[in-house]
């Protein structure tokens, strides 16, 4: 995976980063919205909304 468009998904319930995915930056340049996906959180053990978080360097 290319590191420049890699984003971290964080659970909205427990705030744990659980997933990494890619986002097409060329198509989402002007949008200020963050990516939200419903994924399984192993900490909460339920399906919760995971929101895009800041990428640590």
PyMOL Python script that loads the backbone (N, CA, C, O; Angstrom):
from pymol import cmd

cmd.read_pdbstr("""\
ATOM      1  N   UNK A   1       0.829  -1.186   0.000  1.00  0.00           N
ATOM      2  CA  UNK A   1       0.000   0.000   0.000  1.00  0.00           C
ATOM      3  C   UNK A   1       0.871   1.246   0.000  1.00  0.00           C
ATOM      4  O   UNK A   1       1.906   1.302   0.664  1.00  0.00           O
ATOM      5  N   UNK A   2       0.440   2.222  -0.743  1.00  0.00           N
ATOM      6  CA  UNK A   2       1.143   3.486  -0.764  1.00  0.00           C
ATOM      7  C   UNK A   2       0.898   4.231   0.546  1.00  0.00           C
ATOM      8  O   UNK A   2      -0.238   4.314   1.012  1.00  0.00           O
ATOM      9  N   UNK A   3       1.939   4.760   1.124  1.00  0.00           N
ATOM     10  CA  UNK A   3       1.819   5.415   2.427  1.00  0.00           C
ATOM     11  C   UNK A   3       1.191   6.807   2.349  1.00  0.00           C
ATOM     12  O   UNK A   3       0.706   7.308   3.363  1.00  0.00           O
ATOM     13  N   UNK A   4       1.186   7.445   1.177  1.00  0.00           N
ATOM     14  CA  UNK A   4       0.680   8.813   1.094  1.00  0.00           C
ATOM     15  C   UNK A   4      -0.837   8.895   1.165  1.00  0.00           C
ATOM     16  O   UNK A   4      -1.361   9.915   1.613  1.00  0.00           O
ATOM     17  N   UNK A   5      -1.561   7.871   0.743  1.00  0.00           N
ATOM     18  CA  UNK A   5      -3.016   7.924   0.836  1.00  0.00           C
ATOM     19  C   UNK A   5      -3.566   6.869   1.803  1.00  0.00           C
ATOM     20  O   UNK A   5      -4.709   6.434   1.664  1.00  0.00           O
ATOM     21  N   UNK A   6      -2.768   6.469   2.761  1.00  0.00           N
ATOM     22  CA  UNK A   6      -3.188   5.526   3.780  1.00  0.00           C
ATOM     23  C   UNK A   6      -3.844   6.308   4.914  1.00  0.00           C
ATOM     24  O   UNK A   6      -3.275   7.283   5.405  1.00  0.00           O
ATOM     25  N   UNK A   7      -5.049   5.885   5.335  1.00  0.00           N
ATOM     26  CA  UNK A   7      -5.734   6.560   6.432  1.00  0.00           C
ATOM     27  C   UNK A   7      -6.049   5.558   7.530  1.00  0.00           C
ATOM     28  O   UNK A   7      -6.165   4.358   7.281  1.00  0.00           O
ATOM     29  N   UNK A   8      -6.185   6.070   8.749  1.00  0.00           N
ATOM     30  CA  UNK A   8      -6.460   5.250   9.915  1.00  0.00           C
ATOM     31  C   UNK A   8      -7.933   5.403  10.268  1.00  0.00           C
ATOM     32  O   UNK A   8      -8.460   6.515  10.265  1.00  0.00           O
ATOM     33  N   UNK A   9      -8.606   4.285  10.573  1.00  0.00           N
ATOM     34  CA  UNK A   9     -10.004   4.318  11.001  1.00  0.00           C
ATOM     35  C   UNK A   9     -10.070   4.022  12.492  1.00  0.00           C
ATOM     36  O   UNK A   9      -9.528   3.026  12.973  1.00  0.00           O
ATOM     37  N   UNK A  10     -10.749   4.916  13.215  1.00  0.00           N
ATOM     38  CA  UNK A  10     -10.845   4.827  14.665  1.00  0.00           C
ATOM     39  C   UNK A  10     -12.291   4.621  15.084  1.00  0.00           C
ATOM     40  O   UNK A  10     -13.189   5.266  14.543  1.00  0.00           O
ATOM     41  N   UNK A  11     -12.526   3.738  16.033  1.00  0.00           N
ATOM     42  CA  UNK A  11     -13.872   3.453  16.538  1.00  0.00           C
ATOM     43  C   UNK A  11     -14.425   4.693  17.239  1.00  0.00           C
ATOM     44  O   UNK A  11     -13.707   5.355  17.988  1.00  0.00           O
ATOM     45  N   UNK A  12     -15.699   5.009  16.996  1.00  0.00           N
ATOM     46  CA  UNK A  12     -16.309   6.179  17.641  1.00  0.00           C
ATOM     47  C   UNK A  12     -16.737   5.877  19.076  1.00  0.00           C
ATOM     48  O   UNK A  12     -16.953   6.806  19.854  1.00  0.00           O
ATOM     49  N   UNK A  13     -16.862   4.612  19.439  1.00  0.00           N
ATOM     50  CA  UNK A  13     -17.281   4.244  20.793  1.00  0.00           C
ATOM     51  C   UNK A  13     -16.099   4.209  21.763  1.00  0.00           C
ATOM     52  O   UNK A  13     -16.123   4.878  22.795  1.00  0.00           O
ATOM     53  N   UNK A  14     -15.074   3.437  21.436  1.00  0.00           N
ATOM     54  CA  UNK A  14     -13.945   3.260  22.362  1.00  0.00           C
ATOM     55  C   UNK A  14     -12.701   4.046  21.964  1.00  0.00           C
ATOM     56  O   UNK A  14     -11.715   4.057  22.701  1.00  0.00           O
ATOM     57  N   UNK A  15     -12.736   4.703  20.805  1.00  0.00           N
ATOM     58  CA  UNK A  15     -11.637   5.547  20.309  1.00  0.00           C
ATOM     59  C   UNK A  15     -10.346   4.773  20.028  1.00  0.00           C
ATOM     60  O   UNK A  15      -9.264   5.361  20.049  1.00  0.00           O
ATOM     61  N   UNK A  16     -10.439   3.477  19.769  1.00  0.00           N
ATOM     62  CA  UNK A  16      -9.268   2.670  19.437  1.00  0.00           C
ATOM     63  C   UNK A  16      -9.082   2.620  17.927  1.00  0.00           C
ATOM     64  O   UNK A  16     -10.046   2.377  17.201  1.00  0.00           O
ATOM     65  N   UNK A  17      -7.859   2.847  17.436  1.00  0.00           N
ATOM     66  CA  UNK A  17      -7.620   2.687  15.992  1.00  0.00           C
ATOM     67  C   UNK A  17      -7.556   1.196  15.651  1.00  0.00           C
ATOM     68  O   UNK A  17      -6.745   0.459  16.213  1.00  0.00           O
ATOM     69  N   UNK A  18      -8.406   0.763  14.736  1.00  0.00           N
ATOM     70  CA  UNK A  18      -8.509  -0.662  14.437  1.00  0.00           C
ATOM     71  C   UNK A  18      -8.168  -1.014  13.003  1.00  0.00           C
ATOM     72  O   UNK A  18      -7.686  -2.117  12.750  1.00  0.00           O
ATOM     73  N   UNK A  19      -8.400  -0.118  12.056  1.00  0.00           N
ATOM     74  CA  UNK A  19      -8.252  -0.445  10.647  1.00  0.00           C
ATOM     75  C   UNK A  19      -7.450   0.626   9.921  1.00  0.00           C
ATOM     76  O   UNK A  19      -7.434   1.790  10.321  1.00  0.00           O
ATOM     77  N   UNK A  20      -6.782   0.211   8.843  1.00  0.00           N
ATOM     78  CA  UNK A  20      -6.120   1.107   7.914  1.00  0.00           C
ATOM     79  C   UNK A  20      -6.687   0.837   6.530  1.00  0.00           C
ATOM     80  O   UNK A  20      -6.914  -0.315   6.162  1.00  0.00           O
ATOM     81  N   UNK A  21      -6.917   1.898   5.761  1.00  0.00           N
ATOM     82  CA  UNK A  21      -7.462   1.747   4.423  1.00  0.00           C
ATOM     83  C   UNK A  21      -6.936   2.875   3.547  1.00  0.00           C
ATOM     84  O   UNK A  21      -6.208   3.750   4.014  1.00  0.00           O
ATOM     85  N   UNK A  22      -7.312   2.844   2.275  1.00  0.00           N
ATOM     86  CA  UNK A  22      -6.887   3.879   1.334  1.00  0.00           C
ATOM     87  C   UNK A  22      -8.072   4.735   0.932  1.00  0.00           C
ATOM     88  O   UNK A  22      -9.215   4.279   0.942  1.00  0.00           O
ATOM     89  N   UNK A  23      -7.785   5.991   0.574  1.00  0.00           N
ATOM     90  CA  UNK A  23      -8.804   6.912   0.096  1.00  0.00           C
ATOM     91  C   UNK A  23      -8.243   7.610  -1.132  1.00  0.00           C
ATOM     92  O   UNK A  23      -7.090   8.041  -1.128  1.00  0.00           O
ATOM     93  N   UNK A  24      -9.045   7.726  -2.181  1.00  0.00           N
ATOM     94  CA  UNK A  24      -8.616   8.386  -3.402  1.00  0.00           C
ATOM     95  C   UNK A  24      -8.602   9.894  -3.164  1.00  0.00           C
ATOM     96  O   UNK A  24      -9.656  10.529  -3.130  1.00  0.00           O
ATOM     97  N   UNK A  25      -7.422  10.461  -3.002  1.00  0.00           N
ATOM     98  CA  UNK A  25      -7.290  11.887  -2.686  1.00  0.00           C
ATOM     99  C   UNK A  25      -7.631  12.770  -3.881  1.00  0.00           C
ATOM    100  O   UNK A  25      -8.042  13.915  -3.695  1.00  0.00           O
ATOM    101  N   UNK A  26      -7.472  12.271  -5.094  1.00  0.00           N
ATOM    102  CA  UNK A  26      -7.775  13.071  -6.286  1.00  0.00           C
ATOM    103  C   UNK A  26      -9.271  13.348  -6.392  1.00  0.00           C
ATOM    104  O   UNK A  26      -9.674  14.425  -6.831  1.00  0.00           O
ATOM    105  N   UNK A  27     -10.083  12.390  -5.997  1.00  0.00           N
ATOM    106  CA  UNK A  27     -11.530  12.566  -6.079  1.00  0.00           C
ATOM    107  C   UNK A  27     -12.118  13.268  -4.862  1.00  0.00           C
ATOM    108  O   UNK A  27     -13.249  13.750  -4.929  1.00  0.00           O
ATOM    109  N   UNK A  28     -11.395  13.343  -3.763  1.00  0.00           N
ATOM    110  CA  UNK A  28     -11.921  13.928  -2.537  1.00  0.00           C
ATOM    111  C   UNK A  28     -11.155  15.178  -2.108  1.00  0.00           C
ATOM    112  O   UNK A  28     -11.124  15.490  -0.917  1.00  0.00           O
ATOM    113  N   UNK A  29     -10.544  15.893  -3.030  1.00  0.00           N
ATOM    114  CA  UNK A  29      -9.746  17.086  -2.699  1.00  0.00           C
ATOM    115  C   UNK A  29     -10.573  18.155  -2.002  1.00  0.00           C
ATOM    116  O   UNK A  29     -10.189  18.634  -0.936  1.00  0.00           O
ATOM    117  N   UNK A  30     -11.715  18.540  -2.594  1.00  0.00           N
ATOM    118  CA  UNK A  30     -12.498  19.649  -2.079  1.00  0.00           C
ATOM    119  C   UNK A  30     -13.397  19.300  -0.913  1.00  0.00           C
ATOM    120  O   UNK A  30     -13.923  20.197  -0.253  1.00  0.00           O
ATOM    121  N   UNK A  31     -13.585  18.037  -0.646  1.00  0.00           N
ATOM    122  CA  UNK A  31     -14.500  17.631   0.415  1.00  0.00           C
ATOM    123  C   UNK A  31     -13.817  17.671   1.773  1.00  0.00           C
ATOM    124  O   UNK A  31     -12.704  17.172   1.937  1.00  0.00           O
ATOM    125  N   UNK A  32     -14.495  18.269   2.743  1.00  0.00           N
ATOM    126  CA  UNK A  32     -13.956  18.355   4.093  1.00  0.00           C
ATOM    127  C   UNK A  32     -14.490  17.228   4.977  1.00  0.00           C
ATOM    128  O   UNK A  32     -14.132  17.149   6.152  1.00  0.00           O
ATOM    129  N   UNK A  33     -15.335  16.361   4.434  1.00  0.00           N
ATOM    130  CA  UNK A  33     -15.909  15.281   5.229  1.00  0.00           C
ATOM    131  C   UNK A  33     -14.906  14.158   5.422  1.00  0.00           C
ATOM    132  O   UNK A  33     -14.074  13.880   4.558  1.00  0.00           O
ATOM    133  N   UNK A  34     -15.006  13.530   6.566  1.00  0.00           N
ATOM    134  CA  UNK A  34     -14.147  12.400   6.861  1.00  0.00           C
ATOM    135  C   UNK A  34     -14.874  11.110   6.499  1.00  0.00           C
ATOM    136  O   UNK A  34     -16.100  11.026   6.561  1.00  0.00           O
ATOM    137  N   UNK A  35     -14.097  10.125   6.127  1.00  0.00           N
ATOM    138  CA  UNK A  35     -14.639   8.825   5.750  1.00  0.00           C
ATOM    139  C   UNK A  35     -15.209   8.124   6.980  1.00  0.00           C
ATOM    140  O   UNK A  35     -14.572   8.095   8.033  1.00  0.00           O
ATOM    141  N   UNK A  36     -16.416   7.557   6.844  1.00  0.00           N
ATOM    142  CA  UNK A  36     -17.038   6.795   7.915  1.00  0.00           C
ATOM    143  C   UNK A  36     -17.491   5.451   7.370  1.00  0.00           C
ATOM    144  O   UNK A  36     -18.193   5.387   6.361  1.00  0.00           O
ATOM    145  N   UNK A  37     -17.090   4.382   8.035  1.00  0.00           N
ATOM    146  CA  UNK A  37     -17.474   3.035   7.644  1.00  0.00           C
ATOM    147  C   UNK A  37     -17.937   2.280   8.876  1.00  0.00           C
ATOM    148  O   UNK A  37     -17.420   2.491   9.973  1.00  0.00           O
ATOM    149  N   UNK A  38     -18.910   1.405   8.696  1.00  0.00           N
ATOM    150  CA  UNK A  38     -19.368   0.569   9.784  1.00  0.00           C
ATOM    151  C   UNK A  38     -18.561  -0.729   9.747  1.00  0.00           C
ATOM    152  O   UNK A  38     -18.681  -1.519   8.811  1.00  0.00           O
ATOM    153  N   UNK A  39     -17.733  -0.939  10.781  1.00  0.00           N
ATOM    154  CA  UNK A  39     -16.832  -2.081  10.847  1.00  0.00           C
ATOM    155  C   UNK A  39     -16.961  -2.747  12.219  1.00  0.00           C
ATOM    156  O   UNK A  39     -17.538  -2.182  13.148  1.00  0.00           O
ATOM    157  N   UNK A  40     -16.418  -3.947  12.323  1.00  0.00           N
ATOM    158  CA  UNK A  40     -16.406  -4.654  13.599  1.00  0.00           C
ATOM    159  C   UNK A  40     -15.255  -4.148  14.457  1.00  0.00           C
ATOM    160  O   UNK A  40     -14.114  -4.074  14.002  1.00  0.00           O
ATOM    161  N   UNK A  41     -15.562  -3.802  15.693  1.00  0.00           N
ATOM    162  CA  UNK A  41     -14.536  -3.366  16.636  1.00  0.00           C
ATOM    163  C   UNK A  41     -14.228  -4.526  17.575  1.00  0.00           C
ATOM    164  O   UNK A  41     -15.117  -4.972  18.301  1.00  0.00           O
ATOM    165  N   UNK A  42     -12.993  -5.028  17.582  1.00  0.00           N
ATOM    166  CA  UNK A  42     -12.671  -6.148  18.462  1.00  0.00           C
ATOM    167  C   UNK A  42     -12.674  -5.767  19.934  1.00  0.00           C
ATOM    168  O   UNK A  42     -12.876  -6.634  20.784  1.00  0.00           O
ATOM    169  N   UNK A  43     -12.457  -4.500  20.261  1.00  0.00           N
ATOM    170  CA  UNK A  43     -12.473  -4.063  21.655  1.00  0.00           C
ATOM    171  C   UNK A  43     -13.898  -4.026  22.200  1.00  0.00           C
ATOM    172  O   UNK A  43     -14.169  -4.530  23.290  1.00  0.00           O
ATOM    173  N   UNK A  44     -14.809  -3.421  21.426  1.00  0.00           N
ATOM    174  CA  UNK A  44     -16.224  -3.347  21.829  1.00  0.00           C
ATOM    175  C   UNK A  44     -16.964  -4.655  21.557  1.00  0.00           C
ATOM    176  O   UNK A  44     -17.991  -4.930  22.179  1.00  0.00           O
ATOM    177  N   UNK A  45     -16.456  -5.444  20.650  1.00  0.00           N
ATOM    178  CA  UNK A  45     -17.051  -6.700  20.195  1.00  0.00           C
ATOM    179  C   UNK A  45     -18.434  -6.487  19.570  1.00  0.00           C
ATOM    180  O   UNK A  45     -19.332  -7.316  19.721  1.00  0.00           O
ATOM    181  N   UNK A  46     -18.588  -5.360  18.866  1.00  0.00           N
ATOM    182  CA  UNK A  46     -19.823  -5.048  18.143  1.00  0.00           C
ATOM    183  C   UNK A  46     -19.465  -4.340  16.844  1.00  0.00           C
ATOM    184  O   UNK A  46     -18.314  -3.954  16.637  1.00  0.00           O
ATOM    185  N   UNK A  47     -20.453  -4.170  15.969  1.00  0.00           N
ATOM    186  CA  UNK A  47     -20.260  -3.380  14.766  1.00  0.00           C
ATOM    187  C   UNK A  47     -20.553  -1.926  15.109  1.00  0.00           C
ATOM    188  O   UNK A  47     -21.661  -1.594  15.532  1.00  0.00           O
ATOM    189  N   UNK A  48     -19.559  -1.060  14.928  1.00  0.00           N
ATOM    190  CA  UNK A  48     -19.698   0.354  15.232  1.00  0.00           C
ATOM    191  C   UNK A  48     -19.209   1.173  14.056  1.00  0.00           C
ATOM    192  O   UNK A  48     -18.587   0.647  13.134  1.00  0.00           O
ATOM    193  N   UNK A  49     -19.493   2.459  14.094  1.00  0.00           N
ATOM    194  CA  UNK A  49     -19.016   3.367  13.061  1.00  0.00           C
ATOM    195  C   UNK A  49     -17.547   3.679  13.342  1.00  0.00           C
ATOM    196  O   UNK A  49     -17.172   4.021  14.464  1.00  0.00           O
ATOM    197  N   UNK A  50     -16.733   3.555  12.310  1.00  0.00           N
ATOM    198  CA  UNK A  50     -15.307   3.897  12.396  1.00  0.00           C
ATOM    199  C   UNK A  50     -15.091   5.128  11.520  1.00  0.00           C
ATOM    200  O   UNK A  50     -15.473   5.143  10.350  1.00  0.00           O
ATOM    201  N   UNK A  51     -14.475   6.157  12.097  1.00  0.00           N
ATOM    202  CA  UNK A  51     -14.264   7.429  11.413  1.00  0.00           C
ATOM    203  C   UNK A  51     -12.773   7.632  11.136  1.00  0.00           C
ATOM    204  O   UNK A  51     -11.911   7.156  11.875  1.00  0.00           O
ATOM    205  N   UNK A  52     -12.508   8.336  10.072  1.00  0.00           N
ATOM    206  CA  UNK A  52     -11.145   8.647   9.683  1.00  0.00           C
ATOM    207  C   UNK A  52     -10.466   9.479  10.777  1.00  0.00           C
ATOM    208  O   UNK A  52     -11.063  10.426  11.289  1.00  0.00           O
ATOM    209  N   UNK A  53      -9.240   9.140  11.133  1.00  0.00           N
ATOM    210  CA  UNK A  53      -8.486   9.841  12.148  1.00  0.00           C
ATOM    211  C   UNK A  53      -7.203  10.389  11.549  1.00  0.00           C
ATOM    212  O   UNK A  53      -6.835  10.054  10.423  1.00  0.00           O
ATOM    213  N   UNK A  54      -6.530  11.230  12.311  1.00  0.00           N
ATOM    214  CA  UNK A  54      -5.259  11.780  11.858  1.00  0.00           C
ATOM    215  C   UNK A  54      -4.228  10.676  11.773  1.00  0.00           C
ATOM    216  O   UNK A  54      -4.206   9.763  12.600  1.00  0.00           O
ATOM    217  N   UNK A  55      -3.377  10.765  10.771  1.00  0.00           N
ATOM    218  CA  UNK A  55      -2.310   9.785  10.596  1.00  0.00           C
ATOM    219  C   UNK A  55      -1.103  10.262  11.396  1.00  0.00           C
ATOM    220  O   UNK A  55      -0.619  11.372  11.175  1.00  0.00           O
ATOM    221  N   UNK A  56      -0.609   9.444  12.320  1.00  0.00           N
ATOM    222  CA  UNK A  56       0.562   9.804  13.104  1.00  0.00           C
ATOM    223  C   UNK A  56       1.815   9.576  12.270  1.00  0.00           C
ATOM    224  O   UNK A  56       1.873   8.642  11.471  1.00  0.00           O
ATOM    225  N   UNK A  57       2.800  10.416  12.454  1.00  0.00           N
ATOM    226  CA  UNK A  57       4.038  10.313  11.673  1.00  0.00           C
ATOM    227  C   UNK A  57       5.138   9.686  12.444  1.00  0.00           C
ATOM    228  O   UNK A  57       6.244   9.528  11.926  1.00  0.00           O
TER     229      UNK A  57
END
""", "prot")
cmd.dss("prot")
cmd.show_as("cartoon", "prot")
cmd.util.cbc("prot")
cmd.orient("prot")
